[in-house]
Amino acid sequence: MKKFNKILCTFFALLMVLTAACVTAGASSAYQTYVYDVYGDALYSPDAYTAINSVGSDYMGLELPIENPGDMVTDEAHNVYIADTGNNRIVVLDRYYKVNFTIDEFSNDQGVPDRLTAPQGVFVSEPNEKYGKLIWVCDTGSNRIVVFDEFGNFQRIVEEPESSLFDQDSVYKPVAIAVDSYNRLYVVSSTTYQGIIVMTDEGEFTGFIGAQAVQMSAWEIIWRRFQTKEQREASEQKVSTEFNNISINKNKGLVYVTTSTIEESAVSGAITGKDKKGTNSPVKLLNANGTEIMRRNGFWMPAGEIDFSSRSTDEITGVSTIIDAAVGPEDTWSIIDEERNRIYTYDFDGNLLFAFGDNGTMLGNLGSIEAIAYQGETMLILDKTNDNITVFQRTEYGDILLDAIAAEATQDFDLAISLWTDVLKRNSNFDSAYVGIGQAMYRNKDYANSLTYFESAYDTDNWSNSYKELRKEWMSTYFLLLLLLIVALIVGISLFFKWMAKINKRVATSGKKRTFGQEIAYGFHIILHPFDGFWDLKHEKRGSVRGAIFFIVLAIATFYYQAIGQGYLLDPFSSLASIWAQIFGVLVPLFLFILANWCLTTLFEGEGSFKDIFIACSYSLLPIPLLVIPTTIYSNFCITTETDIIGFISSFAFIWLGLLVFFGTMVTHDYSMGKNVITVLGTIVGMVFIMFLAVLFTTLVGKIVGLITNIVDEIQYRL
């Protein structure tokens, strides 16, 4: 018995140890890395970066702890520079996060003792032909920029720029700065609305770049018409947003600028509308001329959170508040969301690579994210609440991801395919990997296989490019056959319409009873000759109810074929189609129009009966199959630039249908043009009224049924 008790105790002890180990392993994950798919759903992803250390003031070796830091950058030697705003200084750390020196007091160019006042921005320019390494400090409290050498020795002061372009009452408050290889200064002033201030290294103002678009409501646009000249000039100075930070891609000489003051409705509308122009984007990429050149080739605009209404587990809603950007390896770039304490990283084409971060107290969680910087393969996050730096190290998955991007950049496509395949083995949810493999195959001229990978990622643009090359090869091989088919098709269409014209001409003089085929053939006369066509349709009985039903069925079949037979570019998601949806989609508007028109024209001396209106409207449906069926077939062979032609032809089919219905009702009721216009408008109003009555009646019947059901249930309960 004692032996059994020992075994039992040992078993429970092991069970407790295993349970504790499982809890510890599960609790070690401070955040979940994810990406977004084409539908806007978050898909879990392996961690690309993992937190390895939290660097506080004690670890740095600072006697006076950091307080309210405002910015952080690194240099090529991996030194770290922090704008310690609360302590009026710049803290310079070595690559191991130990303090090198601090910059606070100095003697200015007049030899007078001076000091920094609430510096909010810092930047380090690498040595060039003119200067050595320089530290540029936005001395925000003193409204100036102060320049130091790499050892913290004072060099000069760049005072507030002067120009008539500044507002008279403007206040210069530099909060962020970037310097390019030509020693141009790009300065963000927190109270300047005209854009990024561009200056020479000596402080000479050269202009503004990247000014945000003015946002005006419809009411403001109307109201401007009634304003005085002075009021209009004042309103023209209004711009919607100001920038809050800046970062530079030193390899390309491009600057990323961020803002958090665009109206939330504008940002959310741009995200859900998948804006590619980025007019209301919280982050933009500018060249030296100030032109916005960001590539937004991903599923969604680079703007942080996509599912901003429900994604966050801590119930934070609304669009991301973007406050900083940083350029990483292989021209990747990251932005940070102040609201959610999250980091979003994109490639140069604007594809989301990964997103992670959350609130909390565990290693990897953040209190209040303030700045981001890359230190080689390491990512550094500045925490304003905890006054520390969280160090994130790239994982194996992150290494493979960056290696795949690098292989594409060096055009080593075989290696890129291999690396992207490795990415998919670790993360099958990563659509950009499918795109990467497809692009590598495209550049290797393996167009047929690349289509499969583009389809997996719903990348219609790249799919179109590959298919264009395939189609070009096919057309060059079968050019003569294709030419013969086109000629045969044109001749066939011409002969068909001539045949229809002969049938209609022969029937018009035969005096015999019309056959079903002849009634169908008459539709081809109506669509080209609506006035005499609809007259004979009614008075000469050239059409019939069975012919009208045939055209309705043909229209329904056409729309159903369009729903299931469109090419990939027009239906990349292979949406499900229901024949019932097509039946209701045709019958409901058709019979609503016929009923409303018949009710209205009965009161206004219309000469057409319900049957006449039904036949005229049904025969008017013929342009739908004539134009929609060929465009649907062609959609399986078109490329992106040709989809607009398909859309135009489809729209023209409905315009043709509308004109036929209009002239058909006019001839059927023997109305003048003006009276028919009023009648058609009245018919549309009548359709709305009938729908309202139908909804009202359905609701009333539902309530009556519910009441009767409740009464029966109550009686059964009482009994």
PyMOL commands that set and color helices and strands:
alter all, ss='L'
color gray80, all
select helices_A, chain A and resi 2-27+57-60+85-87+140-142+218-226+229-236+264-272+329-331+396-409+413-426+431-443+447-456+460-477+479-510+516-521+523-526+530-539+545-565+579-603+610-619+623-634+640-669+673-718
alter helices_A, ss='H'
color red, helices_A
select strands_A, chain A and resi 34-36+42-44+49-55+71-74+80-84+89-93+99-103+105-107+113-115+121-125+134-139+144-149+154-158+174-179+185-189+196-199+205-209+245-249+254-258+283-286+322-327+333-337+342-346+352-356+369-375+378-383+388-394
alter strands_A, ss='S'
color yellow, strands_A
deselect
rebuild
show_as cartoon
